[in-house]
Amino acid sequence: MTSFLVVSGSPSAVSKTALLGDLVASRLGEARHVRLRDLPPAALLAADASDPQVRDAVDAVAAADAVVLLTPIYKAGAAGLLKVFLDLLPQNGFEGKTVLPMALCRSMAHLLALDYGLHPVLQSMGSQRVLRSLVLLEEHLEIDPSGRAGLVPDGELRLLDVVAELRDGIVLSSARV
Ligand SMILES: Cc1cc2nc3c(=O)[nH]c(=O)nc-3n(C[C@H](O)[C@H](O)[C@H](O)COP(=O)(O)O)c2cc1C
């Protein structure tokens, strides 16, 4: 069975990005969602891949067929927490995997931030199928009083489009083997 993984890299204690990550995981059919903020900060910063929780997250990437990397846009780029985690992965850590870079931000000015900043890094890490990034604005996200996130219709359509593309990507790459 195809295995999907969502990795979110927001450092916020109350994180809209993490809520969006839960939503993405549910649209992928209850995929696992690894919140990097929950990993031990000292081990992450020291690139200590022997830490059990860090090891588990690294292994989850290795075991996945497709990975959604989700970050808030901070200072016109991906959050540092995501970069710290990427630095822990092997150089070819995305070989054979389809990767979808995804972000949440406030300004339309940064819609291309991941295509410029993250896409080439993911290619250099071995993925031959890095999908075009999906960047959603905070205004696409609706959070109900119980704290659950939903998307406005335009945001939902865009998410369902990339989820379909992600699934197609996996079919295509396994057909090539
Ligand atoms: C330190 C910081 C820097 C930010 N920089 C940008 C930015 O450059 N462009 C943008 O559109 N939004 C920026 N934002 C807004 C966040 O991308 C947005 O609020 C996002 O939803 C935050 O997700 P979070 O709740 O997971 O932290 C910034 C927010 C913070 C806290």
The ligand as an ORCA input file, in Angstrom:
! r2SCAN-3c Opt
* xyz 0 1
  C       8.670     35.435     12.167
  C       7.585     35.456     11.121
  C       7.911     35.809      9.818
  C       6.916     35.826      8.838
  N       7.256     36.159      7.562
  C       6.327     36.130      6.591
  C       6.674     36.451      5.244
  O       7.807     36.770      4.915
  N       5.690     36.375      4.298
  C       4.395     36.039      4.612
  O       3.563     35.999      3.717
  N       4.040     35.714      5.883
  C       4.974     35.766      6.872
  N       4.626     35.442      8.156
  C       3.240     35.008      8.434
  C       3.153     33.485      8.553
  O       3.615     32.829      7.394
  C       1.701     33.069      8.795
  O       1.174     33.796      9.873
  C       1.573     31.582      9.057
  O       0.207     31.249      9.068
  C       2.196     31.228     10.392
  O       2.031     29.856     10.636
  P       2.186     29.264     12.124
  O       0.891     29.589     12.852
  O       2.396     27.822     11.935
  O       3.387     29.971     12.721
  C       5.579     35.469      9.172
  C       5.251     35.113     10.497
  C       6.255     35.115     11.458
  C       5.894     34.727     12.884
*
